[in-house]
């Protein structure tokens, strides 16, 4: 869905126009990925909970500044991955994938 070598570059949001295997358009309609924001929200909430639990297990008392710094740094650091994963999951919900590549005999 995304061009190679663009994950942690300024072009991490750039998408291919269509699938090179089956020709499926990655932009089926305008504003198609609006719903992917809800998946992104859920992923960011999971990051927050995971950081909170990890800090709670490591420290007796968690300073608010440490918690906020850890959450903001994690969310910004994982932004390209979260963005792409939410779009992939969103299109996966609504578009079924059929592999059209020929069967390869070298798979054991």
N, C-alpha and C positions, 0 to 999 in steps of 0.2 A: 504493500500500500504506500510505502514511503520510499523515496530515493535512498540509495546506499550512501553511507558516510555523512549523513546529515543529522544524526541524533543529537550530538552536543555541539552544533554549530548554530549560527543565526537563522538557519533555514529549517529548523526542526519541525515547523508546522507545514512545510511544503508536502503535498501529496501528489502521487501519480494520478493521471486522468482516469486510467482504467487498469484492470488486471491484465498482466502480460500473458497469463495462462488461459483465462476464460473470456476476457473482454468485458467483464462486469464494470460498469461505471462506478467510480468511487464517490460521485456526487449525483445521486439519483434525482434529487430535486433541490431547489434553493432552501437554504437553512436546514438541511437534512441532519446535521450533527448538533443541532440545538439540544437534543435530549442527551447527548454525550456529556453535557455539563453535570447532569445528575449522577452519572457514573463517576465522573471526576470528583464530585463532592463526596461521594461515598468512599472513594479511595483516599482522599485527603483526611476524612474522618478516621479511617482505619490507621493512617500514619500517626495521627494525633494520639489515638488510643494506645498504639504500640509504643510510642515514645513515652507516654505517661506511665504505662505499666513498667517499662524498662527503668525509668528514673525512680519510680516508686520502689522497685525491687533493689535498686542500687543505693538509694539514699534514704535516710530516715525522714528528712524534711526536704521538700522540693521548693527551692526559691522560684517565684513566678518568672523572674527574668531568665533563669536557666531554662525553664519549660518553654517560654515563648521563643527564646533564641534557638533552642533545639528544633522546635516545630517549624519555625520560619526557615531555618537553614535546610531542613529536610525537604520541606515542600518546594522550595526554590531549586534545590539540587535535583529533585526527582521530577520537576516540571515537564521536561521533554518526554520522559517515560510515561508519566501519568496522562499527558495529552494524547500520546499515541495509543496507549492501552485503552483509554476511554473511547476513542474513535473506533478502534478495532472491535471492541466488545459491542458497541452500539450497532455497527453494521452487521456483526455476527448475529444479533438478535433478529434482524429483519430480512437478511439476505442469506439464502442457503448456498453453500459452496459445494460444487461438484468438481472433483479433480478430473481434468481432461488430458493429463499427461499420459502417454502410453505406459503400460506396465513394464517395469524393468526387471529382468531376470537376475540381476546381480544382488538383489536383496535377499538376505538369508533369513 
